[in-house]
Amino acid sequence: MLDIYKIPYSVPAAIGAGTAGLLRELVQREIKILAIGFKFKPDFIIGTSVHAARISRLIGSKSIVLCEDDAHAVPIQRLLAYPLATAVVTPDSLKYENYGDKHLTYPSYQKLFYLHPDRFIPDDSVRNELGIIGAEQYAIIRLSALKAHHDRGVTGITKELLHRVIELAGSSVRLFISSEKELDREFEPYRLTLPPEKIHHALAFAEFFLGDSQSMTMEAALLGTPSFRINSFVGKLSVLKELEDYGLSYGFRPGQEHGLLNALQQFLATDNRNRLYKKLWEKMISDKIDPLPWFLDVINLLYSGKKTKDIKEIQL
């Protein structure tokens, strides 16, 4: 994505595999980012990085750590990223975690920083790029590699389930499979070859999304596309539980494949489903703020010398 948009960047460390590889990557990234920090001397280090707070303390700057995952689901993130942060910023669905005065919450979702309708307008020309003809319907299936540190022991979409979904929906909806891992040859005809910068446009016009990825499940729901998810994280993430409560997402754990297939079958049999889910999406969007202006206010107030306890009750 950075190459596509011609944004300069540097890679501090190669991706690690296994415990030893992840530790090596962690240390190398810390050293490289620390060196950049001493040279650049930023006022803030902002992001989801576990390095932001420690490096900020060492170079005398402030840090804002953003996260949308419950701490019990990503305990290493909390352990490494939160203790030294100037501010910890989360959706208000994580308000219960309560990190004191430095914990700033907002009534929205992290992915609406880039998908809020005030900023992101789906381009339906993506249908032509997908080869969709006329009113033909399509759906996107996402297979995650499940190789992040918090994915250890996590399972998702099986080959058998993929066959069942194709059998159930393939005759009425054209299916595309986006896969982080190697795709079996039998599924190659379904491979999604769209450029990555257009995936959100494709999600916005899809009839439904099915995946074992938290991120794309949320992105689809936030674009108003019903999302079906099956993995071991179901029931553990507050933001996705909220989207399930809005009726925009459906979560199933491994072993509940039959329930997923039943829910998908009922969805496909629903009349006027596009109108129904548009209303559900409009309800969700009306309840949530555009988080970007609020976050820019937070940055400006911290820069001006305000303490997090003084800006904790910013009017939203």
C-alpha positions, 0 to 999 in steps of 0.5 A, spaced: 500 500 500 505 504 501 508 503 494 502 504 491 501 511 494 508 512 493 509 514 501 516 513 503 518 508 509 523 503 512 522 496 514 525 496 521 525 488 521 524 482 517 517 478 519 519 473 525 516 466 525 515 462 531 517 464 538 525 465 537 523 469 530 518 473 534 523 475 539 528 477 534 523 481 530 521 485 537 528 486 539 530 488 532 524 493 531 526 496 538 533 498 536 531 500 529 525 505 531 529 507 537 535 510 533 530 513 528 527 516 534 533 519 537 535 522 530 528 525 528 526 527 535 518 527 534 513 530 539 509 524 539 509 517 537 502 515 535 500 508 533 498 501 535 506 499 536 508 495 542 514 500 541 511 507 542 511 508 549 518 505 551 521 509 545 517 515 547 520 515 554 527 514 552 527 520 547 523 524 551 517 525 547 509 523 548 506 517 546 499 515 544 497 508 543 491 506 540 488 499 540 481 496 539 482 489 542 480 487 549 486 486 553 485 479 555 485 477 547 491 480 546 495 480 553 502 481 550 500 488 547 497 490 553 503 488 557 508 491 552 504 497 550 500 500 555 504 501 562 509 507 559 504 510 554 502 518 555 495 516 553 491 509 551 486 510 546 480 505 545 473 505 543 468 506 548 466 498 548 473 497 552 471 503 557 471 497 562 478 496 562 479 502 565 487 504 565 486 510 569 486 518 567 490 516 561 485 511 558 481 516 553 475 512 549 471 514 544 464 512 541 466 509 535 471 504 532 478 504 530 477 502 523 472 508 522 478 513 522 479 511 514 472 508 513 467 513 515 462 515 510 465 522 511 471 520 508 470 513 504 466 513 498 465 506 495 467 506 487 462 502 484 467 501 478 470 496 482 464 491 479 467 492 472 474 490 475 471 484 478 468 482 471 461 483 475 456 483 469 449 487 470 446 486 477 450 479 478 451 478 486 458 477 489 461 475 495 468 475 498 471 470 502 477 471 506 482 466 509 487 469 514 494 466 515 493 466 523 500 467 524 500 473 529 503 472 536 495 472 538 493 467 533 497 461 536 492 455 537 487 459 533 483 456 528 478 458 522 475 456 516 477 449 514 477 446 507 471 442 508 467 448 510 469 452 504 466 446 500 460 447 503 459 454 503 461 454 495 455 448 495 450 453 498 452 460 495 456 459 489 450 458 484 446 464 486 452 469 488 459 469 485 464 467 490 471 470 490 477 468 495 482 472 498 487 468 502 493 470 506 496 463 505 497 458 500 490 456 496 489 449 494 489 448 487 481 446 487 480 453 489 484 457 484 478 459 480 475 463 486 482 467 487 481 474 488 486 478 484 484 485 485 489 490 487 489 491 495 488 498 495 481 497 492 479 491 497 474 496 501 471 498 495 469 491 493 467 489 500 462 495 500 458 492 494 459 485 496 453 481 498 456 478 504 463 477 507 465 470 510 472 470 513 476 468 519 480 475 520 477 480 525 479 486 521 476 484 514 470 482 518 469 489 522 471 492 515 465 489 511 460 490 517 462 498 518 461 498 510 454 495 511 456 488 508 453 483 512 459 479 515 460 472 517 466 470 521 468 463 524 474 463 529 477 462 536 476 469 537 469 469 537 466 472 543 472 475 546 472 482 542 467 487 544 467 491 538 465 485 534 460 483 539 457 490 538 457 489 531 453 483 532 448 486 536 447 491 531 445 485 526 451 487 521 456 481 523 455 474 525 460 470 529 461 462 530 466 458 533 470 452 531 465 446 531 459 451 530 460 450 522 453 448 522 450 454 525 454 458 520 451 455 514 444 455 517 445 463 518 448 464 511 442 460 508 437 464 512 441 470 509 440 468 502 433 467 503 431 473 506 427 478 501 429 485 501 436 484 505 440 490 502 434 495 504 434 491 511 442 491 512 442 498 510 437 500 515 442 497 520 448 500 518 445 507 518 443 506 525 450 504 527 453 510 523 448 515 527 450 512 534 457 513 532 462 519 531 467 520 526 473 519 530 478 522 526 476 530 528 476 527 536 483 524 535 486 530 532 483 534 538 486 530 543 493 530 539 492 538 539 490 538 546 496 534 549 501 538 544 499 544 548 500 541 554 494 539 557 494 532 561 490 526 559 486 527 566 484 534 563 481 532 556 478 525 558 471 528 558 472 532 551 465 533 548 463 528 543 
